[in-house]
Amino acid sequence: RGVMLADGKARFSIKGQPIYHFVGTSIFSEYTVVHVGCLAKVNPEAPPDKICVVSCGIST
């Protein structure tokens, strides 16, 4: 449905109209809202090119 499961609402809007999620993620968004249960702390010294591959592979 393009909304957050917790409350059934969209988190972003433009000109008063909701922007919906696709497959439960905001994959083309500059910002996103993520449930705390879906977060993972990443070592700030980890190489970004490796972390991006891991995050994409896990979420898809």
Summary of the structure (lengths in Angstrom):
residues: 60
radius of gyration: 13.6
end to end distance: 18.2
largest distance: 39.3
contacts: 93
relative contact order: 0.14
helix: 25%
strand: 13%
